[in-house]
Amino acid sequence: AFDEYYGEMPWLALDFSERDKKKELSNKFNVDGIPTLILLNGDSGDIICQDARDRIEDNDPTGENFPWAS
């Protein structure tokens, strides 16, 4: 199921053996479901947008108002 689901996604994923890292990241970023899209500043690691998936789906499907800030 994962391979089929992930095959449609254009981003990286943690290997199943990295469950501890997944739990750590889920706790750090308050992830409560999948898929979750959180935008981070690549230099600082600061959160740019905590709910990017919802922003895209519900409010800005074309990205016209990007970047969104939490």
Secondary structure, 3 states (H helix, E strand, C coil): CHHHHHCCCCCCCCCHHHHHHHHHHHHHCCCCCCCCCCEECCCCCCEEECCHHHHHHHHCCCCCCCCCCC
